[in-house]
Amino acid sequence: MVTKTELYALDLSSFTDTIAKCDLVLRDDQSKLDDIAHAKELVTERMQGQSADAILANLQTIETQINTHIAQVQELQTVLTTYRTNKT
């Protein structure tokens, strides 16, 4: 069992670092979403037919995956923040 003294001595800096890294990942993911939106615009403006439909479908799949990743990172960030807050 962890004593109260050991708990107070716990170094929480790794949690803070990880939370900050989550922020970077979220910004990077948002940048990717912006790039996908731009790519969709270009495809819609300059292409048509099955090729355009296939590209748009693939971009939508990637966009969905990134949105799922964002949700997971935000959940992790919330858990880490809550844990760190409770320990302090």
Secondary structure in CASP SS format (residue, H / E / C, confidence):
PFRMAT SS
TARGET T0000
AUTHOR 0000-0000-0000
METHOD secondary structure of the structure
MODEL  1
M C 1.00
V C 1.00
T C 1.00
K H 1.00
T H 1.00
E H 1.00
L H 1.00
Y H 1.00
A C 1.00
L C 1.00
D C 1.00
L C 1.00
S H 1.00
S H 1.00
F H 1.00
T H 1.00
D H 1.00
T H 1.00
I H 1.00
A H 1.00
K H 1.00
C H 1.00
D H 1.00
L H 1.00
V H 1.00
L H 1.00
R H 1.00
D H 1.00
D H 1.00
Q H 1.00
S H 1.00
K H 1.00
L H 1.00
D H 1.00
D H 1.00
I H 1.00
A H 1.00
H H 1.00
A H 1.00
K H 1.00
E H 1.00
L H 1.00
V H 1.00
T H 1.00
E H 1.00
R H 1.00
M C 1.00
Q C 1.00
G C 1.00
Q H 1.00
S H 1.00
A H 1.00
D H 1.00
A H 1.00
I H 1.00
L H 1.00
A H 1.00
N H 1.00
L H 1.00
Q H 1.00
T H 1.00
I H 1.00
E H 1.00
T H 1.00
Q H 1.00
I H 1.00
N H 1.00
T H 1.00
H H 1.00
I H 1.00
A H 1.00
Q H 1.00
V H 1.00
Q H 1.00
E H 1.00
L H 1.00
Q H 1.00
T H 1.00
V H 1.00
L H 1.00
T H 1.00
T H 1.00
Y H 1.00
R H 1.00
T H 1.00
N H 1.00
K H 1.00
T C 1.00
END
